[in-house]
Amino acid sequence: MIRLTNFTAIRQFGMLCILLFALTGCEIVGWKTEQDKLSLQEAGYTENILTLADGGKMRYWVGGTGKPLLLLHGFGGTAISTWKKEMLELNKDYMVIAPDLAWFGDSHSNGTPNLTTQTDTVWQIIDSLNIEKINVAGISYGGFITYNMMLSPERIDKSVIIASPGPLFNDDDLSQLCMRANVEKPEDLFVPQNSSEVRRLFDHVFVEKKRMPDFVADQIYLSYFAPWRSEKKQLIQSLVSDRERISKYPANKLPQSMLIWGDSDQIFPLDNGIKLSEYMNSSLVVIPNTGHGVTNEQPELVTKLLKSFLS
């Protein structure tokens, strides 16, 4: 009887520990974000809110002095989740501006969800800071915005596009992407509807698969993908028409650029980078053993490449 009581007590204590861990674990993503914010604030960054001309708001970080450098995150991410490590180094040499893009993080616009609206919200931030000309680096979806900003070459000093094919991705590229990810449409991959689909997206973004408990995957979904789901889908769907528009601009009028690509990119394979490099007459840096999430997988190297190119 005593043994049974002890076993029952131990089992109940174990279940309590598991329950407490799960409840606490559900806040891991939020806790990590707050810790990252504190790190940026300690490094001299300030968090800012801009009210947009057409309604909505943009949240962005500014830190450091020197030539202005704009950092644009990819689809599903935020400034902090994509660029934090680079931000902590780049602000030693540049005035770094890193927004949460519209319909990501704490930003949204009342405009139509497409590349034009997205780019305009970024220009509104730059204009509010009274910056006439800027360096810009964007990864993945942020690379599309970077390319769109380059269509105003008088306002761009130098640009860096990371793992983003600009106007050169075609319908066959999209079909191949859907086949690799086993989805019907690109938005099925980029706008997950649950924790399992979050894992699927991560498996295609990073070379090394991210091991995460269910409660962490759930929290990532709720924090990064659940809000503004309809608008996120429209952003993906509208890229096809945006592609046609930006492809009409003469490539020889674009500002000086550098491309960075992972050799194991499953979203936009390296062939896309090679084609874009030839099209833009830009240098291409290929990073071995790296997937699509270049800024997260190789932050130290990305920082060195940016400093070298921009200087």
Backbone bond lengths (Angstrom), bond angles and torsions (degrees), N, CA, C in turn:
res aa  C-N    CA-C-N  psi(-1)  N-CA   C-N-CA  omega(-1)  CA-C   N-CA-C  phi
1 M - - - 1.460 - - 1.523 110.56 -
2 I 1.317 116.01 -41.10 1.458 120.48 179.21 1.523 109.85 -65.54
3 R 1.334 116.38 -42.00 1.457 119.90 179.21 1.526 110.93 -61.91
4 L 1.328 117.03 -42.35 1.456 120.83 179.94 1.531 110.00 -62.79
5 T 1.343 116.15 -42.65 1.462 120.12 179.74 1.524 110.71 -62.32
6 N 1.331 116.83 -44.03 1.457 119.95 179.09 1.523 111.54 -62.59
7 F 1.339 115.18 -42.62 1.462 118.78 -179.95 1.524 110.67 -63.23
8 T 1.351 115.13 -41.59 1.472 119.15 179.78 1.520 110.56 -62.97
9 A 1.333 116.19 -41.81 1.461 120.09 -179.47 1.527 111.23 -64.30
10 I 1.327 114.85 -42.72 1.472 119.12 179.32 1.521 110.67 -63.50
11 R 1.338 115.59 -42.47 1.470 119.52 -179.58 1.522 110.51 -64.16
12 Q 1.343 116.35 -42.56 1.461 119.74 179.19 1.533 110.86 -64.04
13 F 1.339 115.87 -39.66 1.467 119.50 178.51 1.524 110.31 -64.68
14 G 1.345 116.08 -40.23 1.462 120.02 178.87 1.515 111.28 -64.01
15 M 1.330 116.53 -42.86 1.462 119.70 179.03 1.528 110.62 -64.08
16 L 1.340 116.40 -37.51 1.462 120.45 178.43 1.529 110.34 -63.45
17 C 1.341 116.54 -42.58 1.468 120.65 178.38 1.524 111.29 -61.43
18 I 1.340 115.20 -43.36 1.461 119.54 179.42 1.524 110.30 -63.18
19 L 1.340 116.17 -42.95 1.461 120.33 179.88 1.523 110.89 -62.61
20 L 1.334 116.51 -46.61 1.463 120.30 179.58 1.527 111.14 -62.23
21 F 1.337 116.24 -40.11 1.461 119.93 179.00 1.521 111.17 -63.57
22 A 1.349 114.93 -42.07 1.462 118.89 -179.57 1.519 111.09 -65.72
23 L 1.351 116.32 -43.56 1.462 119.17 179.68 1.516 111.25 -63.62
24 T 1.320 115.99 -41.51 1.463 119.86 178.48 1.517 109.80 -69.50
25 G 1.338 116.40 -40.04 1.449 120.72 -177.71 1.508 113.06 -60.94
26 C 1.336 116.38 -30.64 1.459 119.15 179.60 1.515 111.85 -63.02
27 E 1.330 117.61 -16.70 1.450 121.39 -179.80 1.526 112.07 -104.37
28 I 1.326 117.39 6.49 1.459 119.96 -177.04 1.518 111.54 -59.65
29 V 1.330 117.23 -44.35 1.466 120.78 -177.69 1.521 110.42 -62.90
30 G 1.341 116.68 -45.75 1.457 119.73 178.33 1.513 112.31 -64.19
31 W 1.339 116.24 -40.28 1.468 120.47 178.90 1.526 110.56 -63.45
32 K 1.337 116.59 -42.69 1.464 120.57 179.22 1.528 110.60 -62.19
33 T 1.313 117.04 -41.25 1.465 120.63 179.06 1.520 110.77 -61.63
34 E 1.327 116.94 -43.46 1.463 120.15 179.92 1.523 111.28 -65.21
35 Q 1.330 116.91 -38.82 1.462 119.89 177.26 1.531 111.17 -64.33
36 D 1.323 116.41 -39.87 1.465 120.70 178.00 1.529 110.66 -64.13
37 K 1.334 116.63 -40.34 1.459 120.08 177.47 1.525 110.77 -61.09
38 L 1.324 116.64 -42.57 1.465 120.22 179.11 1.525 110.73 -62.29
39 S 1.332 116.37 -39.30 1.467 120.07 178.91 1.523 110.69 -61.77
40 L 1.330 116.34 -42.69 1.460 120.30 179.59 1.532 111.20 -67.27
41 Q 1.317 116.57 -40.76 1.458 119.62 178.78 1.522 111.47 -64.55
42 E 1.313 116.44 -39.31 1.464 119.93 177.44 1.526 111.50 -65.12
43 A 1.333 116.54 -26.96 1.466 121.19 178.46 1.527 112.16 -86.16
44 G 1.335 116.72 3.00 1.456 120.18 175.42 1.511 115.41 101.14
45 Y 1.323 117.87 5.65 1.459 120.21 178.81 1.527 110.98 -79.27
46 T 1.334 115.35 148.47 1.459 121.33 172.51 1.520 109.15 -118.28
47 E 1.310 116.04 143.80 1.460 122.77 177.99 1.525 108.46 -96.23
48 N 1.313 117.56 131.39 1.463 121.69 -172.15 1.522 111.00 -131.91
49 I 1.348 115.45 156.00 1.451 122.35 176.62 1.527 108.67 -125.82
50 L 1.333 116.50 128.90 1.460 121.81 175.69 1.522 109.03 -114.71
51 T 1.328 116.84 126.93 1.459 121.45 172.94 1.524 108.46 -80.86
52 L 1.328 116.23 126.10 1.468 121.23 -174.92 1.522 111.73 -80.16
53 A 1.314 115.23 154.04 1.459 121.35 -177.71 1.527 111.75 -62.49
54 D 1.343 117.46 -36.46 1.464 120.51 -178.43 1.524 112.52 -96.58
55 G 1.324 116.22 13.21 1.451 120.82 -178.68 1.515 111.58 97.97
56 G 1.324 116.76 152.01 1.457 121.45 -175.33 1.521 110.21 100.98
57 K 1.324 115.55 -174.09 1.460 120.29 -177.35 1.513 109.70 -149.05
58 M 1.318 114.72 153.33 1.461 121.27 175.65 1.520 108.66 -122.96
59 R 1.326 116.28 128.24 1.463 121.06 174.29 1.526 108.18 -98.80
60 Y 1.328 116.17 133.33 1.459 119.00 -178.87 1.524 110.60 -149.54
61 W 1.322 114.60 157.70 1.456 123.16 179.97 1.525 109.56 -109.58
62 V 1.317 115.76 141.98 1.462 121.76 175.00 1.525 108.56 -133.39
63 G 1.336 115.71 132.95 1.466 119.23 178.55 1.513 111.49 -160.15
64 G 1.330 116.55 146.97 1.453 121.83 176.60 1.522 112.68 92.42
65 T 1.325 114.67 174.22 1.458 121.76 178.28 1.523 109.18 -130.87
66 G 1.321 115.11 163.60 1.459 120.06 -178.32 1.512 109.95 116.58
67 K 1.335 115.93 -162.34 1.459 119.89 178.62 1.528 110.03 -62.87
68 P 1.329 117.34 139.20 1.471 119.27 -178.96 1.524 112.25 -70.74
69 L 1.318 115.09 138.80 1.466 122.80 179.47 1.524 108.42 -133.05
70 L 1.315 116.35 118.92 1.458 123.22 179.72 1.520 109.73 -96.11
71 L 1.341 116.70 130.84 1.464 122.53 178.91 1.528 109.14 -115.91
72 L 1.334 116.85 124.64 1.460 122.19 -176.11 1.527 110.50 -116.70
73 H 1.316 115.66 124.95 1.465 120.66 -176.17 1.522 111.94 -82.32
74 G 1.326 115.53 173.94 1.452 121.71 -177.99 1.514 112.59 -95.80
75 F 1.328 116.32 -171.00 1.457 122.13 -173.37 1.526 110.27 -73.17
76 G 1.320 115.55 129.35 1.457 120.98 178.21 1.509 113.91 89.58
77 G 1.336 117.10 -14.08 1.451 119.83 -177.77 1.519 112.68 -96.00
78 T 1.310 115.18 -169.78 1.456 123.84 172.77 1.522 107.20 -137.31
79 A 1.326 116.15 174.42 1.465 119.77 177.10 1.516 110.52 -56.95
80 I 1.321 116.97 -46.39 1.464 120.87 -175.53 1.516 111.41 -69.76
81 S 1.345 117.30 -46.20 1.465 119.26 -175.29 1.521 111.90 -67.17
82 T 1.333 117.14 -23.52 1.465 121.16 -176.60 1.523 113.22 -97.43
83 W 1.336 117.37 -36.95 1.465 120.86 -165.79 1.532 114.90 -122.20
84 K 1.332 119.14 4.43 1.471 119.03 -169.04 1.523 113.61 -53.43
85 K 1.314 117.85 -50.59 1.465 119.92 -176.58 1.521 111.57 -63.37
86 E 1.329 116.52 -40.36 1.467 119.25 177.01 1.525 110.77 -65.73
87 M 1.316 117.17 -39.29 1.458 121.14 -178.93 1.529 111.68 -60.79
88 L 1.329 116.59 -37.79 1.459 120.77 -177.88 1.524 112.39 -69.23
89 E 1.317 117.85 -16.70 1.468 121.51 177.25 1.531 112.04 -103.82
90 L 1.311 116.59 -40.47 1.465 120.26 -173.61 1.527 112.70 -68.53
91 N 1.341 117.74 -26.64 1.465 118.54 -178.99 1.526 112.54 -71.06
92 K 1.334 117.12 -6.97 1.464 119.94 175.05 1.527 111.51 -75.47
93 D 1.331 116.37 -19.05 1.464 120.74 -177.17 1.525 113.71 -124.76
94 Y 1.330 117.45 -15.13 1.453 120.80 -174.56 1.526 110.96 -136.76
95 M 1.316 115.07 160.44 1.457 121.15 166.25 1.521 106.41 -85.64
96 V 1.306 116.58 103.33 1.463 121.92 -173.44 1.530 110.27 -91.90
97 I 1.320 115.58 131.65 1.462 122.79 176.42 1.521 107.25 -122.00
98 A 1.324 117.23 121.42 1.468 120.97 -175.83 1.525 109.67 -134.65
99 P 1.323 118.08 102.38 1.475 120.75 -179.23 1.526 112.97 -90.67
100 D 1.332 115.19 155.99 1.459 120.71 158.56 1.525 105.74 -81.42
101 L 1.317 117.55 119.79 1.455 120.81 -177.93 1.533 110.55 -64.58
102 A 1.316 115.40 160.08 1.460 119.70 -178.42 1.529 111.13 -59.74
103 W 1.334 115.07 134.33 1.465 125.90 -177.80 1.535 112.51 72.54
104 F 1.327 115.67 19.79 1.465 121.68 171.58 1.525 108.27 -132.56
105 G 1.324 115.85 148.02 1.459 118.52 179.92 1.514 110.85 57.82
106 D 1.327 115.46 -128.29 1.465 120.74 -177.62 1.523 112.75 -102.49
107 S 1.309 117.89 19.12 1.468 121.46 -177.90 1.529 111.36 -110.83
108 H 1.324 115.39 147.68 1.466 120.19 171.65 1.521 108.94 -160.79
109 S 1.322 115.75 158.65 1.457 122.90 177.88 1.516 108.93 -126.63
110 N 1.319 115.60 152.50 1.462 119.79 173.40 1.527 111.69 -88.52
111 G 1.332 116.57 1.73 1.451 121.15 177.61 1.519 111.97 -79.76
112 T 1.330 115.88 176.52 1.463 121.90 179.12 1.524 109.98 -70.09
113 P 1.335 118.39 130.73 1.471 120.46 -179.22 1.523 111.65 -69.70
114 N 1.316 116.82 97.81 1.458 122.08 174.98 1.524 108.82 -157.44
115 L 1.307 116.47 178.94 1.460 121.35 -175.15 1.529 111.93 -66.30
116 T 1.327 116.52 -34.14 1.462 120.00 179.88 1.522 111.30 -64.39
117 T 1.341 116.64 -48.83 1.465 120.35 177.38 1.513 110.86 -61.41
118 Q 1.325 115.64 -44.04 1.465 120.14 -178.57 1.532 111.19 -59.44
119 T 1.319 116.18 -45.12 1.458 120.62 -179.39 1.523 111.15 -66.88
120 D 1.331 116.48 -38.52 1.464 120.18 179.44 1.518 111.75 -63.60
121 T 1.328 117.79 -37.74 1.466 119.55 178.58 1.529 111.05 -63.82
122 V 1.327 115.91 -36.53 1.469 119.57 178.46 1.526 110.52 -67.90
123 W 1.336 116.59 -43.11 1.472 119.30 177.59 1.521 111.44 -61.52
124 Q 1.335 116.99 -33.78 1.469 119.33 178.22 1.529 110.84 -63.32
125 I 1.338 116.74 -37.22 1.470 119.61 176.12 1.523 109.84 -63.96
126 I 1.327 116.64 -47.83 1.462 121.08 -178.92 1.523 110.77 -60.26
127 D 1.334 116.74 -43.66 1.464 120.71 179.88 1.527 111.36 -65.15
128 S 1.335 116.98 -37.08 1.470 119.73 -179.83 1.526 111.52 -65.47
129 L 1.338 116.76 -23.12 1.460 121.79 178.15 1.528 111.97 -93.25
130 N 1.346 115.69 4.88 1.472 121.60 178.68 1.524 112.47 58.07
131 I 1.339 115.08 40.28 1.468 121.26 178.33 1.522 108.38 -102.03
132 E 1.319 116.15 124.05 1.455 120.53 -177.54 1.527 111.54 -87.34
133 K 1.353 116.42 -41.15 1.458 121.28 -175.67 1.522 109.15 -135.53
134 I 1.325 116.26 140.39 1.458 119.02 -170.31 1.526 111.49 -144.12
135 N 1.337 116.20 152.23 1.461 122.47 165.69 1.527 107.62 -86.68
136 V 1.318 116.97 146.36 1.461 119.43 -178.71 1.522 109.91 -141.76
137 A 1.336 115.46 139.81 1.465 122.54 174.70 1.524 108.32 -132.25
138 G 1.331 116.58 130.54 1.454 120.60 -179.44 1.510 111.60 -137.92
139 I 1.324 116.12 141.65 1.459 121.54 179.27 1.526 110.34 -111.66
140 S 1.334 116.63 137.66 1.459 123.74 174.98 1.530 110.38 55.45
141 Y 1.330 118.92 -117.82 1.462 119.61 178.97 1.533 110.76 -59.62
142 G 1.329 116.66 -35.13 1.459 119.93 174.87 1.514 112.13 -63.17
143 G 1.332 117.04 -25.01 1.452 120.92 176.02 1.521 111.97 -70.02
144 F 1.337 117.08 -34.52 1.464 120.28 175.16 1.533 110.13 -63.77
145 I 1.328 116.09 -41.82 1.466 119.86 177.74 1.523 109.75 -64.57
146 T 1.332 116.62 -41.69 1.461 120.65 177.27 1.516 110.56 -56.84
147 Y 1.318 116.73 -47.95 1.465 120.55 179.84 1.528 110.56 -60.91
148 N 1.327 116.73 -42.17 1.459 120.61 179.64 1.532 110.89 -63.95
149 M 1.318 117.53 -37.38 1.464 120.98 176.78 1.525 111.05 -67.11
150 M 1.314 116.53 -30.73 1.470 120.79 179.92 1.525 112.46 -67.14
151 L 1.330 117.30 -14.99 1.456 120.45 176.31 1.529 111.04 -72.48
152 S 1.337 116.40 -4.13 1.473 122.97 168.80 1.532 106.64 -115.33
153 P 1.337 117.02 68.65 1.472 120.98 -170.36 1.522 113.76 -61.56
154 E 1.328 116.96 -23.53 1.463 119.67 179.75 1.526 112.08 -67.22
155 R 1.332 116.26 -14.66 1.464 119.69 -178.86 1.525 113.38 -107.54
156 I 1.321 117.22 -0.45 1.460 122.03 -179.12 1.525 109.83 -112.38
157 D 1.326 116.53 127.14 1.453 120.62 174.27 1.533 108.84 -79.84
158 K 1.330 116.59 -70.58 1.463 121.71 174.34 1.525 108.66 -134.39
159 S 1.321 115.57 155.87 1.457 119.59 -178.85 1.528 110.24 -133.02
160 V 1.320 114.92 149.87 1.461 122.28 177.08 1.531 107.89 -129.82
161 I 1.319 116.01 121.65 1.462 121.35 177.87 1.523 108.33 -109.45
162 I 1.324 115.77 125.87 1.463 121.87 -176.46 1.532 109.16 -115.39
163 A 1.333 115.71 117.23 1.477 121.60 172.82 1.526 112.70 52.84
164 S 1.327 116.36 48.17 1.460 121.04 -179.27 1.522 108.86 -146.39
165 P 1.342 118.97 125.38 1.462 121.23 -169.41 1.521 116.12 -85.45
166 G 1.350 118.08 2.89 1.452 119.06 179.33 1.527 111.68 59.12
167 P 1.324 118.53 -133.88 1.469 120.46 -176.19 1.521 113.87 -84.33
168 L 1.333 118.79 1.66 1.462 120.32 -169.00 1.527 114.94 -93.07
169 F 1.329 119.33 -5.49 1.462 117.76 177.68 1.523 108.80 -75.91
170 N 1.308 116.77 133.80 1.462 121.10 -177.02 1.528 110.95 -116.42
171 D 1.309 115.70 -178.48 1.464 119.91 -176.94 1.530 111.58 -63.04
172 D 1.332 116.60 -34.23 1.462 119.44 178.25 1.527 110.75 -67.04
173 D 1.342 116.69 -38.50 1.470 119.88 175.98 1.524 110.76 -59.51
174 L 1.335 116.32 -41.96 1.467 120.25 179.64 1.522 111.15 -66.37
175 S 1.340 116.50 -39.07 1.466 119.96 178.25 1.515 111.22 -63.98
176 Q 1.338 116.49 -42.02 1.459 120.79 178.59 1.523 110.82 -64.42
177 L 1.335 117.29 -39.38 1.461 120.98 177.20 1.522 110.74 -61.51
178 C 1.308 116.93 -44.78 1.463 120.89 179.67 1.526 111.14 -63.40
179 M 1.330 116.71 -37.25 1.465 120.10 177.90 1.518 110.86 -65.98
180 R 1.342 117.21 -42.88 1.470 120.12 179.52 1.528 111.23 -62.52
181 A 1.333 115.92 -37.95 1.461 119.99 -176.59 1.523 113.13 -91.34
182 N 1.349 116.37 -5.69 1.457 121.59 -179.11 1.535 111.13 58.43
183 V 1.335 115.45 49.45 1.460 121.74 176.74 1.526 108.45 -128.93
184 E 1.328 116.60 162.22 1.460 120.78 179.64 1.517 111.93 -82.78
185 K 1.337 117.06 -38.06 1.457 121.61 -175.97 1.519 109.50 -134.82
186 P 1.344 119.05 151.42 1.468 121.10 -179.76 1.525 113.62 -55.43
187 E 1.338 116.68 -37.61 1.470 118.34 -179.01 1.525 112.28 -65.53
188 D 1.356 117.03 -22.49 1.464 119.37 175.90 1.530 111.00 -64.58
189 L 1.323 116.83 -30.07 1.460 121.53 178.19 1.514 111.05 -82.64
190 F 1.337 117.23 -47.19 1.463 121.14 -170.19 1.516 114.42 -83.35
191 V 1.326 117.42 -15.45 1.471 120.60 178.38 1.530 108.55 -122.78
192 P 1.331 117.06 77.69 1.463 120.90 -177.69 1.531 111.69 -60.03
193 Q 1.326 114.19 152.10 1.466 119.80 179.54 1.523 112.22 -110.52
194 N 1.328 117.51 -3.72 1.457 120.75 179.37 1.526 108.86 -163.89
195 S 1.326 115.82 179.22 1.460 120.67 -175.31 1.530 112.04 -66.65
196 S 1.334 117.65 -33.62 1.466 119.74 178.93 1.525 110.94 -64.45
197 E 1.320 116.05 -39.16 1.458 119.64 179.02 1.532 111.38 -73.45
198 V 1.320 117.45 -26.76 1.470 120.38 171.52 1.521 109.74 -62.12
199 R 1.315 116.46 -44.89 1.473 120.44 178.71 1.529 110.41 -62.27
200 R 1.323 116.73 -41.35 1.465 120.29 178.88 1.522 110.79 -59.36
201 L 1.320 116.84 -44.28 1.463 120.48 178.87 1.521 110.57 -63.16
202 F 1.318 117.08 -46.50 1.464 121.05 -179.40 1.528 111.03 -61.70
203 D 1.324 116.72 -37.24 1.465 120.15 179.86 1.524 111.49 -63.20
204 H 1.318 117.07 -26.99 1.459 120.37 179.73 1.523 112.81 -93.10
205 V 1.318 117.13 -14.31 1.465 120.99 -178.55 1.526 111.55 -89.92
206 F 1.335 117.08 -37.74 1.460 121.14 -173.22 1.528 111.62 -112.55
207 V 1.333 115.13 146.93 1.467 120.22 177.13 1.521 110.21 -65.02
208 E 1.330 116.01 -49.27 1.458 120.54 178.89 1.520 109.12 -90.99
209 K 1.322 116.06 126.03 1.452 119.71 -178.30 1.527 110.27 -65.06
210 K 1.343 114.76 137.89 1.456 121.27 -179.94 1.525 109.72 -86.60
211 R 1.315 115.71 118.02 1.464 119.65 176.34 1.522 108.37 -85.38
212 M 1.321 116.51 124.33 1.463 119.47 -179.25 1.525 109.67 -145.73
213 P 1.336 116.86 136.15 1.464 119.58 174.50 1.523 110.48 -64.25
214 D 1.326 115.63 163.07 1.457 120.28 -178.17 1.523 111.65 -57.49
215 F 1.356 117.46 -41.42 1.453 118.30 -174.59 1.533 111.24 -68.23
216 V 1.329 117.75 -28.87 1.460 120.12 176.81 1.531 109.89 -72.74
217 A 1.335 116.19 -44.60 1.468 119.67 177.51 1.524 110.59 -60.77
218 D 1.322 116.80 -39.06 1.462 120.52 177.36 1.524 110.78 -62.12
219 Q 1.340 116.25 -43.49 1.460 119.87 -178.53 1.528 111.45 -67.36
220 I 1.322 116.74 -37.23 1.467 119.91 175.78 1.523 109.82 -62.09
221 Y 1.320 116.37 -43.80 1.461 119.48 178.20 1.531 111.30 -60.01
222 L 1.336 116.42 -48.96 1.461 120.43 -177.08 1.523 112.27 -66.01
223 S 1.327 117.02 -33.89 1.460 120.61 -176.43 1.517 112.78 -80.88
224 Y 1.342 117.05 -40.20 1.459 120.41 -168.79 1.528 114.77 -109.14
225 F 1.316 117.89 -25.73 1.464 119.00 -171.14 1.527 114.81 -118.00
226 A 1.319 118.22 -29.84 1.461 120.15 -178.20 1.526 113.58 -65.96
227 P 1.355 119.11 -43.04 1.465 118.25 179.98 1.531 112.30 -67.06
228 W 1.323 116.68 141.30 1.465 122.67 174.98 1.537 112.22 57.83
229 R 1.341 117.16 39.19 1.461 119.99 -176.90 1.525 111.55 -61.95
230 S 1.325 117.24 -42.91 1.458 120.39 -178.92 1.526 111.05 -62.24
231 E 1.344 116.32 -43.28 1.458 120.20 179.77 1.523 111.56 -66.14
232 K 1.322 117.27 -38.37 1.462 120.58 177.65 1.537 110.54 -62.14
233 K 1.324 116.92 -41.81 1.466 120.01 177.57 1.527 110.95 -61.70
234 Q 1.327 116.18 -41.48 1.462 119.51 179.67 1.527 111.47 -64.61
235 L 1.312 116.99 -35.10 1.469 120.04 177.77 1.528 110.41 -61.22
236 I 1.333 117.00 -42.88 1.460 120.45 178.87 1.524 110.79 -67.60
237 Q 1.321 116.32 -46.58 1.467 120.53 -176.79 1.526 112.18 -63.78
238 S 1.324 117.40 -34.68 1.466 120.56 -175.89 1.522 112.61 -79.18
239 L 1.323 118.56 -10.59 1.463 120.27 -178.95 1.531 112.33 -62.96
240 V 1.319 117.33 -26.51 1.467 120.07 179.95 1.520 110.39 -64.22
241 S 1.339 117.16 -48.09 1.469 119.66 178.05 1.529 110.73 -70.24
242 D 1.323 117.36 -33.96 1.470 120.34 176.26 1.523 110.42 -62.36
243 R 1.320 115.95 -37.07 1.468 121.14 179.07 1.522 110.53 -58.96
244 E 1.312 116.54 -43.52 1.461 120.22 -179.85 1.529 111.13 -63.10
245 R 1.319 116.19 -38.95 1.464 120.00 -177.75 1.521 111.75 -69.34
246 I 1.328 117.60 -49.02 1.465 119.39 -175.16 1.527 111.78 -72.42
247 S 1.347 117.46 -19.90 1.464 120.07 179.85 1.523 112.19 -72.03
248 K 1.329 117.00 -16.37 1.464 120.98 -177.66 1.526 112.31 -80.09
249 Y 1.335 117.44 -14.00 1.465 119.79 -178.50 1.528 109.47 -79.84
250 P 1.347 118.95 133.12 1.476 120.85 -177.74 1.529 112.02 -62.02
251 A 1.314 116.80 125.14 1.463 121.26 -177.26 1.516 111.96 -63.13
252 N 1.344 117.95 -29.49 1.467 119.85 -177.38 1.525 112.75 -74.87
253 K 1.334 117.27 -3.96 1.466 120.60 176.87 1.521 112.62 -101.52
254 L 1.325 116.40 0.30 1.455 120.26 -179.91 1.529 110.46 -74.22
255 P 1.331 118.31 151.29 1.473 120.84 178.69 1.526 111.48 -69.98
256 Q 1.328 115.62 167.72 1.465 121.54 -178.90 1.525 110.80 -59.70
257 S 1.323 116.09 134.08 1.461 120.28 -171.69 1.525 111.57 -140.13
258 M 1.337 114.45 159.03 1.455 122.85 170.44 1.519 107.73 -131.75
259 L 1.324 116.65 143.64 1.455 122.36 176.04 1.523 109.73 -110.87
260 I 1.331 116.39 142.24 1.460 122.56 175.60 1.525 107.68 -126.84
261 W 1.341 116.41 133.21 1.467 120.43 -175.81 1.530 110.18 -142.54
262 G 1.323 116.46 145.81 1.455 121.48 169.37 1.512 110.11 -86.38
263 D 1.321 116.93 139.74 1.468 119.39 -177.10 1.523 112.71 -71.00
264 S 1.352 117.55 -14.29 1.465 121.23 -177.47 1.519 112.28 -115.72
265 D 1.317 116.49 27.97 1.459 121.92 -178.78 1.529 110.13 -64.67
266 Q 1.346 117.06 122.59 1.458 121.90 178.42 1.528 112.61 -96.23
267 I 1.325 116.82 -13.18 1.464 119.88 179.22 1.523 109.63 -84.59
268 F 1.323 116.18 -61.81 1.464 122.32 173.69 1.521 107.61 -120.15
269 P 1.333 118.08 92.86 1.461 121.56 -175.12 1.527 112.78 -55.86
270 L 1.320 114.86 162.01 1.455 122.28 -174.00 1.527 112.98 -54.30
271 D 1.317 118.14 -32.00 1.471 120.49 177.71 1.528 111.24 -53.98
272 N 1.342 116.34 -35.33 1.463 119.76 177.44 1.527 110.89 -62.99
273 G 1.321 115.99 -39.24 1.458 120.26 179.48 1.517 112.14 -67.82
274 I 1.331 115.86 -39.82 1.470 120.13 179.37 1.528 110.22 -64.00
275 K 1.324 116.74 -44.37 1.462 120.69 179.01 1.525 111.37 -63.11
276 L 1.334 116.78 -42.85 1.457 119.93 -179.29 1.525 110.80 -67.34
277 S 1.320 116.42 -36.68 1.469 120.77 177.95 1.523 110.80 -61.01
278 E 1.315 116.60 -44.38 1.467 120.86 178.38 1.526 111.18 -67.69
279 Y 1.312 116.74 -40.34 1.461 122.08 -178.75 1.526 111.33 -63.84
280 M 1.347 116.22 -41.37 1.459 121.16 -176.81 1.524 112.98 -93.54
281 N 1.349 115.80 -5.79 1.462 120.23 -174.13 1.536 110.25 55.43
282 S 1.339 115.47 47.32 1.461 122.45 -177.26 1.517 110.29 -115.69
283 S 1.324 115.90 153.06 1.457 120.22 173.80 1.522 109.88 -69.57
284 L 1.324 115.86 148.67 1.463 122.42 179.88 1.517 109.14 -127.21
285 V 1.330 116.52 121.99 1.455 122.00 176.19 1.525 108.35 -103.75
286 V 1.329 116.71 120.12 1.463 122.00 -179.11 1.527 108.86 -104.08
287 I 1.330 116.29 124.99 1.463 121.64 -177.82 1.531 108.54 -102.64
288 P 1.325 117.62 122.02 1.469 120.07 -178.43 1.521 112.83 -71.43
289 N 1.337 114.46 155.13 1.465 122.39 176.68 1.521 112.08 54.05
290 T 1.320 116.23 39.26 1.459 122.01 -177.05 1.521 109.15 -134.94
291 G 1.334 115.49 139.43 1.453 120.54 -179.91 1.516 112.26 -96.52
292 H 1.321 114.98 -142.36 1.464 121.14 -177.21 1.530 112.07 -80.31
293 G 1.313 116.81 -29.28 1.470 120.71 -176.57 1.513 112.33 -83.10
294 V 1.310 117.13 57.77 1.469 122.82 -169.47 1.524 112.43 -57.55
295 T 1.326 117.96 -44.39 1.467 120.13 -175.31 1.521 112.40 -67.93
296 N 1.325 117.03 -28.12 1.459 120.61 176.51 1.523 112.54 -85.13
297 E 1.326 115.95 -33.06 1.460 119.93 -176.81 1.529 112.42 -82.47
298 Q 1.334 117.29 -31.66 1.472 121.23 -174.95 1.537 111.05 -134.97
299 P 1.336 118.83 56.46 1.470 120.08 -174.15 1.526 113.76 -64.55
300 E 1.337 117.43 -38.78 1.468 119.20 -179.22 1.521 111.11 -65.74
301 L 1.331 116.54 -42.41 1.457 120.41 -179.51 1.527 110.79 -69.45
302 V 1.328 117.58 -40.15 1.462 120.53 177.73 1.524 110.17 -60.58
303 T 1.326 116.25 -41.97 1.466 120.40 178.58 1.526 110.93 -60.50
304 K 1.316 116.94 -45.78 1.471 120.81 179.97 1.523 111.04 -63.38
305 L 1.327 116.91 -42.01 1.463 120.63 179.82 1.523 111.55 -63.85
306 L 1.323 116.43 -42.78 1.465 120.09 179.08 1.520 110.57 -62.78
307 K 1.316 116.81 -46.86 1.463 119.69 -178.97 1.525 110.75 -62.36
308 S 1.313 117.02 -42.54 1.455 120.99 -178.26 1.530 110.94 -64.13
309 F 1.313 116.60 -46.30 1.471 120.43 -177.15 1.527 111.60 -70.08
310 L 1.317 116.96 -43.97 1.463 119.87 -175.21 1.519 112.99 -73.11
311 S 1.325 116.39 -23.17 1.468 119.24 179.95 1.514 111.90 -85.89
